[in-house]
Amino acid sequence: MNESKKMTATNRAILIAAFLLLAGAVSYALWRDARSAAGVPAGMTAADAPPSDRLAALEARTRSNPGNAEAWTALGAARFDLEDYPGAAEAYERAVALAPKSAGLWSALGEARAYASKRDPLPPAALEAFEKAIALDAQDPRARYFMAVKKDLAGDHRGAIDAWFALLADTPQGAPWEADLRRTIEQVGAIHKIDVAPRLAATQARPLKAEEMPVAARAIPGPSRADMEAASQLPKGQQDAMIEGMVASLEAKLKADPSDVDRWIMLMRSRMTLGETAKAALALKDGVAANPAAAARIKAQARMLGVPGA
């Protein structure tokens, strides 16, 4: 991927961390819908899978350096992207054993365990991981989301909605989970006849902080210091191969579901970080064409990223 050579080491690490965040974005509503429709997670397709050599390289890295938490973290994220949730949970378990003070790793483990469960949407092992994440960082968004899911499953639907609204108020503008979070609030409200429309209209994601705004892909909230360090410690060749596979997977998923606005924004961010401005402009055009109702949001994100034509 020639364009990736233009990236600084920092931007390369930021982009990988952003992909990790997108892969782990909260998506309980999507999980619940898929389970109710099919009973089991959707099978992995060749189009969804990143290059096999990328996964093989990550697995080889854990074998050669089994005491490296970052290697297990990268493997867990790659397996999660392939929808191998039991495999992702196994890798994250190895990671948290080596880095038990990382809230982000615990919440990633909890999500993988939840997705791996075929019957219980929030099995005890997943809940235990989310509780550990909250104990380490009460603001961890993924753990907060799933702790609200716990309330919903226990019958405290208003309490769950209140917790999701609190998370929405703390969510940075453009965060990958914002749209899913709003959809979850709408769906749970509709199911239980709770009017959430006025609060949704009044509750906006918080403005981005100054340090979140300046550079393409820098406005991506969420990756922890551990995530960034893990990405930066991969050899450059592995980073480039990982990014290439992630972008290819992202494009394949958009072909299958062009209605996913967050992925269009992620694709624009990726292209701009890679220096592929023409492809970023094309992503803007295609994203707006596929989602005319979300055109204002897509264009606003494109302007923030400096996409030509925005």
Sine and cosine of phi, psi and omega as CSV:
sin_phi,cos_phi,sin_psi,cos_psi,sin_omega,cos_omega
0.00,0.00,0.99,-0.10,-0.16,-0.99
-0.89,0.46,-0.61,0.79,-0.08,-1.00
-0.89,0.45,-0.48,0.88,-0.05,-1.00
-0.90,0.44,-0.34,0.94,0.01,-1.00
-0.92,0.38,-0.33,0.95,0.00,-1.00
-0.98,0.20,-0.24,0.97,-0.07,-1.00
-0.98,0.21,0.56,-0.83,0.19,-0.98
-0.97,0.23,0.27,-0.96,0.04,-1.00
-0.87,0.49,-0.60,0.80,0.00,-1.00
-0.91,0.42,-0.73,0.69,-0.01,-1.00
-0.91,0.42,-0.58,0.81,0.03,-1.00
-0.90,0.44,-0.70,0.72,0.01,-1.00
-0.91,0.41,-0.63,0.77,0.03,-1.00
-0.88,0.47,-0.68,0.73,-0.03,-1.00
-0.91,0.42,-0.68,0.73,0.04,-1.00
-0.89,0.46,-0.70,0.72,0.00,-1.00
-0.88,0.47,-0.59,0.81,0.03,-1.00
-0.90,0.43,-0.66,0.75,0.05,-1.00
-0.89,0.45,-0.64,0.77,0.02,-1.00
-0.88,0.47,-0.64,0.77,0.03,-1.00
-0.91,0.42,-0.70,0.72,0.00,-1.00
-0.89,0.46,-0.65,0.76,0.01,-1.00
-0.90,0.44,-0.53,0.85,-0.03,-1.00
-0.98,-0.22,0.25,0.97,-0.01,-1.00
-0.87,0.49,0.57,-0.82,-0.03,-1.00
-0.88,0.48,0.71,-0.70,-0.08,-1.00
-0.42,-0.91,0.71,0.70,-0.01,-1.00
-0.86,0.51,-0.64,0.77,-0.02,-1.00
-0.89,0.46,-0.68,0.73,0.02,-1.00
-0.91,0.41,-0.65,0.76,0.02,-1.00
-0.87,0.49,-0.72,0.70,-0.05,-1.00
-0.91,0.42,-0.67,0.75,-0.01,-1.00
-0.90,0.44,-0.68,0.73,-0.02,-1.00
-0.91,0.41,-0.66,0.76,-0.01,-1.00
-0.92,0.40,-0.67,0.75,-0.04,-1.00
-0.93,0.36,-0.50,0.86,-0.03,-1.00
-0.99,0.15,-0.62,0.79,-0.15,-0.99
-0.88,-0.47,-0.35,0.94,0.01,-1.00
1.00,0.05,-0.43,0.91,0.01,-1.00
-0.62,-0.78,0.31,-0.95,0.02,-1.00
-0.87,0.49,0.51,-0.86,0.05,-1.00
-0.89,0.46,0.58,-0.81,-0.02,-1.00
-0.95,0.30,0.48,-0.88,0.02,-1.00
-0.96,0.29,0.68,-0.73,0.06,-1.00
-0.95,-0.32,0.31,-0.95,0.02,-1.00
-0.89,0.46,-0.56,0.83,-0.01,-1.00
-0.92,0.38,-0.54,0.84,-0.02,-1.00
-0.97,0.26,-0.47,0.88,-0.17,-0.99
-0.98,0.22,0.71,-0.71,0.16,-0.99
-0.94,0.35,0.17,-0.99,-0.04,-1.00
-0.81,0.59,0.67,-0.74,-0.05,-1.00
-0.89,0.46,-0.49,0.87,-0.02,-1.00
-0.94,0.33,-0.43,0.90,0.06,-1.00
-0.91,0.41,-0.74,0.67,0.01,-1.00
-0.90,0.44,-0.66,0.75,0.01,-1.00
-0.88,0.47,-0.62,0.79,0.01,-1.00
-0.91,0.41,-0.64,0.77,0.02,-1.00
-0.92,0.40,-0.66,0.75,0.03,-1.00
-0.90,0.43,-0.65,0.76,0.02,-1.00
-0.90,0.44,-0.58,0.81,-0.01,-1.00
-0.91,0.41,-0.62,0.79,0.03,-1.00
-0.94,0.34,-0.53,0.85,0.03,-1.00
-0.94,0.34,-0.62,0.78,-0.04,-1.00
-0.98,0.19,-0.40,0.92,-0.03,-1.00
-0.63,-0.78,0.93,0.36,-0.10,-1.00
-0.92,0.39,-0.21,0.98,0.03,-1.00
-1.00,-0.06,0.21,0.98,-0.06,-1.00
-0.98,-0.18,0.95,-0.32,-0.03,-1.00
-0.89,0.45,-0.58,0.81,-0.02,-1.00
-0.90,0.43,-0.59,0.81,0.01,-1.00
-0.91,0.42,-0.67,0.74,0.02,-1.00
-0.93,0.37,-0.57,0.82,0.05,-1.00
-0.89,0.45,-0.72,0.69,0.01,-1.00
-0.89,0.45,-0.63,0.77,0.02,-1.00
-0.91,0.40,-0.66,0.75,0.03,-1.00
-0.87,0.49,-0.68,0.73,0.01,-1.00
-0.91,0.42,-0.65,0.76,0.00,-1.00
-0.91,0.41,-0.68,0.73,0.03,-1.00
-0.91,0.41,-0.61,0.79,0.04,-1.00
-0.88,0.47,-0.67,0.74,0.01,-1.00
-0.89,0.46,-0.49,0.87,0.05,-1.00
-1.00,0.08,0.07,1.00,-0.02,-1.00
0.91,0.42,0.40,0.92,0.14,-0.99
-1.00,-0.03,0.97,0.23,-0.12,-0.99
-0.93,0.38,-0.66,0.76,0.09,-1.00
-0.87,0.49,-0.65,0.76,0.03,-1.00
-0.91,0.41,-0.62,0.78,0.05,-1.00
-0.90,0.44,-0.69,0.72,0.01,-1.00
-0.88,0.48,-0.66,0.75,0.02,-1.00
-0.87,0.49,-0.69,0.72,0.00,-1.00
-0.92,0.40,-0.69,0.73,0.02,-1.00
-0.91,0.42,-0.54,0.84,0.07,-1.00
-0.88,0.48,-0.65,0.76,0.05,-1.00
-0.92,0.40,-0.61,0.79,-0.02,-1.00
-0.92,0.40,-0.72,0.69,-0.05,-1.00
-0.94,0.34,-0.44,0.90,0.08,-1.00
-0.90,0.43,-0.50,0.87,-0.01,-1.00
-1.00,-0.03,-0.44,0.90,-0.03,-1.00
-0.72,-0.69,0.93,0.36,-0.14,-0.99
-0.95,0.32,-0.12,0.99,-0.03,-1.00
-0.99,-0.14,0.17,0.99,-0.02,-1.00
-1.00,-0.09,0.94,-0.34,0.03,-1.00
-0.89,0.45,-0.62,0.79,-0.01,-1.00
-0.89,0.46,-0.60,0.80,0.04,-1.00
-0.93,0.36,-0.65,0.76,0.01,-1.00
-0.90,0.43,-0.66,0.75,-0.01,-1.00
-0.94,0.33,-0.55,0.83,0.09,-1.00
-0.90,0.44,-0.65,0.76,0.05,-1.00
-0.89,0.46,-0.70,0.72,0.01,-1.00
-0.86,0.51,-0.68,0.73,-0.01,-1.00
-0.91,0.41,-0.68,0.74,0.02,-1.00
-0.88,0.47,-0.66,0.75,0.03,-1.00
-0.91,0.42,-0.61,0.79,0.03,-1.00
-0.91,0.42,-0.70,0.72,0.00,-1.00
-0.93,0.38,-0.50,0.87,-0.03,-1.00
-0.97,0.25,-0.30,0.95,-0.04,-1.00
-0.97,0.23,0.77,-0.64,-0.04,-1.00
-1.00,-0.01,-0.23,0.97,-0.06,-1.00
-0.83,-0.56,-0.76,0.65,-0.10,-1.00
-1.00,-0.08,0.87,-0.49,-0.01,-1.00
-0.92,0.39,-0.30,0.95,0.06,-1.00
-0.59,-0.81,0.97,0.23,-0.05,-1.00
-0.91,0.41,0.37,-0.93,-0.05,-1.00
-0.81,0.59,-0.62,0.78,-0.02,-1.00
-0.91,0.42,-0.59,0.80,0.05,-1.00
-0.93,0.37,-0.71,0.70,0.01,-1.00
-0.87,0.50,-0.65,0.76,0.03,-1.00
-0.86,0.51,-0.66,0.75,0.01,-1.00
-0.92,0.40,-0.66,0.75,0.02,-1.00
-0.91,0.41,-0.61,0.79,0.03,-1.00
-0.90,0.43,-0.60,0.80,0.05,-1.00
-0.93,0.38,-0.61,0.79,0.05,-1.00
-0.89,0.46,-0.72,0.70,0.00,-1.00
-0.89,0.45,-0.61,0.79,0.02,-1.00
-0.89,0.45,-0.54,0.84,0.01,-1.00
-0.99,0.11,-0.58,0.82,-0.03,-1.00
-0.49,-0.87,0.98,-0.20,-0.07,-1.00
-0.90,0.43,-0.24,0.97,-0.03,-1.00
-0.99,-0.17,0.05,1.00,-0.01,-1.00
-0.84,0.55,0.89,-0.45,-0.15,-0.99
-0.92,0.39,-0.61,0.79,-0.02,-1.00
-0.92,0.39,-0.69,0.73,0.02,-1.00
-0.92,0.40,-0.65,0.76,0.04,-1.00
-0.87,0.50,-0.67,0.75,-0.01,-1.00
-0.86,0.51,-0.76,0.65,-0.07,-1.00
-0.96,0.27,-0.42,0.91,0.11,-0.99
-0.94,0.35,-0.50,0.86,0.13,-0.99
-0.94,0.34,-0.59,0.81,0.10,-1.00
-0.84,0.54,-0.65,0.76,0.04,-1.00
-0.83,0.56,-0.70,0.72,0.03,-1.00
-0.88,0.48,-0.70,0.72,-0.02,-1.00
-0.88,0.48,-0.71,0.71,-0.02,-1.00
-0.92,0.40,-0.46,0.89,0.00,-1.00
-0.99,0.11,-0.03,1.00,0.02,-1.00
0.99,-0.14,-0.07,1.00,0.02,-1.00
-1.00,0.01,0.95,0.30,-0.12,-0.99
-0.93,0.36,-0.63,0.77,0.04,-1.00
-0.92,0.39,-0.63,0.78,0.05,-1.00
-0.89,0.45,-0.63,0.77,0.04,-1.00
-0.90,0.44,-0.72,0.70,0.00,-1.00
-0.89,0.46,-0.66,0.75,0.04,-1.00
-0.87,0.49,-0.66,0.75,0.00,-1.00
-0.92,0.40,-0.63,0.78,0.04,-1.00
-0.92,0.39,-0.60,0.80,0.06,-1.00
-0.91,0.43,-0.64,0.77,0.05,-1.00
-0.88,0.47,-0.65,0.76,0.05,-1.00
-0.91,0.42,-0.66,0.75,0.02,-1.00
-0.87,0.49,-0.65,0.76,0.00,-1.00
-0.91,0.42,-0.47,0.89,0.02,-1.00
-1.00,-0.03,-0.05,1.00,-0.08,-1.00
-0.99,0.17,0.78,-0.63,0.06,-1.00
-0.92,0.38,0.57,-0.82,0.02,-1.00
-0.83,0.55,0.73,-0.68,0.04,-1.00
1.00,0.09,0.05,1.00,0.03,-1.00
-0.87,0.50,0.60,-0.80,-0.09,-1.00
-0.87,0.50,-0.41,0.91,-0.06,-1.00
-1.00,-0.03,-0.07,1.00,-0.11,-0.99
-0.86,0.50,-0.74,0.67,-0.05,-1.00
-0.90,0.43,-0.68,0.73,0.03,-1.00
-0.89,0.46,-0.63,0.78,0.00,-1.00
-0.89,0.45,-0.70,0.71,0.04,-1.00
-0.89,0.45,-0.66,0.76,0.01,-1.00
-0.90,0.43,-0.63,0.78,0.01,-1.00
-0.89,0.45,-0.71,0.71,0.02,-1.00
-0.87,0.50,-0.69,0.72,0.01,-1.00
-0.88,0.47,-0.72,0.70,-0.08,-1.00
-0.92,0.38,-0.72,0.69,-0.01,-1.00
-0.91,0.41,-0.62,0.78,0.06,-1.00
-0.88,0.47,-0.69,0.72,-0.01,-1.00
-0.91,0.42,-0.68,0.73,-0.03,-1.00
-0.88,0.48,-0.63,0.77,-0.11,-0.99
-0.96,-0.27,0.24,0.97,0.09,-1.00
0.83,0.55,0.71,0.70,0.08,-1.00
-0.94,-0.35,0.85,-0.53,-0.05,-1.00
-0.97,0.24,0.95,-0.30,-0.02,-1.00
-0.95,-0.30,-0.11,0.99,-0.11,-0.99
-0.84,0.53,-0.74,0.68,0.00,-1.00
-0.87,0.49,-0.67,0.75,0.00,-1.00
-0.93,0.37,-0.62,0.79,0.04,-1.00
-0.89,0.46,-0.64,0.77,0.01,-1.00
-0.92,0.39,-0.55,0.84,-0.06,-1.00
-1.00,0.05,-0.36,0.93,-0.07,-1.00
-0.99,-0.15,0.89,-0.45,0.00,-1.00
-0.90,-0.43,0.48,-0.88,0.12,-0.99
-0.88,0.47,0.53,-0.85,-0.06,-1.00
-0.94,0.34,0.47,-0.88,0.07,-1.00
-0.88,0.47,0.49,-0.87,0.05,-1.00
-0.92,0.39,0.60,-0.80,0.10,-0.99
-0.96,0.28,0.32,-0.95,-0.07,-1.00
-0.84,0.54,-0.65,0.76,-0.05,-1.00
-0.96,0.29,-0.17,0.98,-0.01,-1.00
-1.00,-0.01,-0.18,0.98,-0.23,-0.97
-0.98,-0.18,-0.52,0.85,-0.35,-0.94
-0.92,0.38,-0.69,0.72,-0.21,-0.98
-0.96,-0.29,0.48,-0.87,0.08,-1.00
-0.80,0.60,0.75,-0.66,-0.01,-1.00
0.97,0.24,-0.13,0.99,0.01,-1.00
-0.97,0.25,-0.40,0.91,-0.03,-1.00
-0.98,0.19,0.23,0.97,0.04,-1.00
-1.00,0.08,0.92,-0.38,-0.02,-1.00
-0.99,0.15,0.34,-0.94,0.25,-0.97
0.91,-0.41,-0.72,0.69,-0.07,-1.00
-0.86,0.52,0.75,-0.66,0.00,-1.00
-0.98,0.18,0.14,-0.99,0.06,-1.00
-0.86,0.51,-0.61,0.79,0.02,-1.00
-0.90,0.44,-0.65,0.76,0.04,-1.00
-0.87,0.50,-0.72,0.70,-0.04,-1.00
-0.91,0.42,-0.66,0.75,0.00,-1.00
-0.91,0.41,-0.64,0.77,0.01,-1.00
-0.88,0.47,-0.68,0.74,0.00,-1.00
-0.92,0.39,-0.66,0.75,-0.07,-1.00
-0.95,0.32,-0.38,0.92,-0.05,-1.00
-1.00,0.07,-0.16,0.99,0.11,-0.99
-0.93,0.37,0.61,-0.79,0.10,-0.99
-0.85,0.53,0.52,-0.85,-0.08,-1.00
-0.82,0.57,-0.67,0.74,-0.01,-1.00
-0.88,0.48,-0.66,0.76,0.04,-1.00
-0.93,0.36,-0.59,0.81,0.05,-1.00
-0.88,0.48,-0.73,0.69,-0.02,-1.00
-0.89,0.45,-0.66,0.76,0.02,-1.00
-0.91,0.41,-0.62,0.78,0.02,-1.00
-0.91,0.42,-0.71,0.70,0.00,-1.00
-0.89,0.45,-0.69,0.73,0.01,-1.00
-0.86,0.51,-0.70,0.71,0.02,-1.00
-0.92,0.40,-0.62,0.78,0.00,-1.00
-0.91,0.40,-0.67,0.74,0.02,-1.00
-0.91,0.42,-0.66,0.75,0.02,-1.00
-0.89,0.46,-0.67,0.75,0.03,-1.00
-0.91,0.42,-0.65,0.76,0.01,-1.00
-0.88,0.48,-0.71,0.70,0.01,-1.00
-0.91,0.42,-0.62,0.78,0.02,-1.00
-0.90,0.45,-0.65,0.76,0.00,-1.00
-0.93,0.37,-0.56,0.83,0.04,-1.00
-0.94,0.33,-0.54,0.84,0.09,-1.00
-0.90,0.43,-0.62,0.79,0.00,-1.00
-0.97,0.26,-0.55,0.83,-0.03,-1.00
-0.61,-0.79,0.99,0.12,-0.04,-1.00
-0.95,0.31,-0.03,1.00,-0.02,-1.00
-1.00,0.10,-0.03,1.00,-0.05,-1.00
-0.99,0.11,1.00,-0.09,-0.08,-1.00
-0.89,0.45,-0.64,0.77,-0.04,-1.00
-0.87,0.49,-0.60,0.80,0.01,-1.00
-0.95,0.32,-0.55,0.84,0.08,-1.00
-0.89,0.45,-0.66,0.76,0.03,-1.00
-0.90,0.43,-0.67,0.74,0.03,-1.00
-0.89,0.45,-0.61,0.79,0.01,-1.00
-0.91,0.41,-0.66,0.75,0.05,-1.00
-0.88,0.47,-0.70,0.72,0.02,-1.00
-0.86,0.51,-0.69,0.72,-0.04,-1.00
-0.89,0.46,-0.74,0.67,-0.03,-1.00
-0.89,0.46,-0.64,0.77,0.01,-1.00
-0.93,0.38,-0.64,0.77,0.02,-1.00
-0.91,0.42,-0.55,0.84,0.03,-1.00
-0.98,0.18,-0.10,0.99,-0.05,-1.00
0.99,0.15,0.21,0.98,-0.04,-1.00
-1.00,-0.08,0.95,0.32,-0.13,-0.99
-0.91,0.41,-0.60,0.80,0.01,-1.00
-0.91,0.42,-0.65,0.76,0.03,-1.00
-0.94,0.35,-0.52,0.85,0.08,-1.00
-0.91,0.42,-0.67,0.74,0.03,-1.00
-0.90,0.44,-0.61,0.80,0.04,-1.00
-0.92,0.40,-0.64,0.77,0.04,-1.00
-0.89,0.45,-0.63,0.78,0.07,-1.00
-0.87,0.50,-0.75,0.66,-0.01,-1.00
-0.87,0.50,-0.74,0.67,-0.04,-1.00
-0.92,0.38,-0.62,0.78,0.00,-1.00
-0.90,0.43,-0.66,0.75,0.03,-1.00
-0.92,0.38,-0.66,0.75,0.01,-1.00
-0.88,0.47,-0.61,0.80,-0.02,-1.00
-0.99,0.17,-0.36,0.93,-0.09,-1.00
-0.68,-0.73,0.91,0.40,-0.06,-1.00
-0.86,0.51,-0.52,0.86,0.00,-1.00
-0.93,0.37,-0.40,0.92,-0.01,-1.00
-0.97,-0.25,0.28,0.96,-0.08,-1.00
-0.85,0.53,-0.65,0.76,-0.04,-1.00
-0.89,0.46,-0.68,0.73,0.00,-1.00
-0.92,0.40,-0.70,0.71,-0.02,-1.00
-0.88,0.47,-0.69,0.72,-0.02,-1.00
-0.92,0.39,-0.61,0.80,0.03,-1.00
-0.89,0.47,-0.69,0.73,0.04,-1.00
-0.91,0.42,-0.63,0.78,0.00,-1.00
-0.90,0.44,-0.65,0.76,0.03,-1.00
-0.90,0.44,-0.65,0.76,0.02,-1.00
-0.87,0.49,-0.59,0.81,-0.04,-1.00
-1.00,0.10,-0.18,0.98,-0.02,-1.00
0.98,0.18,0.46,0.89,-0.01,-1.00
-0.94,0.35,0.77,-0.64,0.03,-1.00
-0.84,0.54,0.68,-0.73,0.04,-1.00
1.00,0.05,-0.05,1.00,-0.02,-1.00
-0.97,0.26,0.00,0.00,0.00,0.00
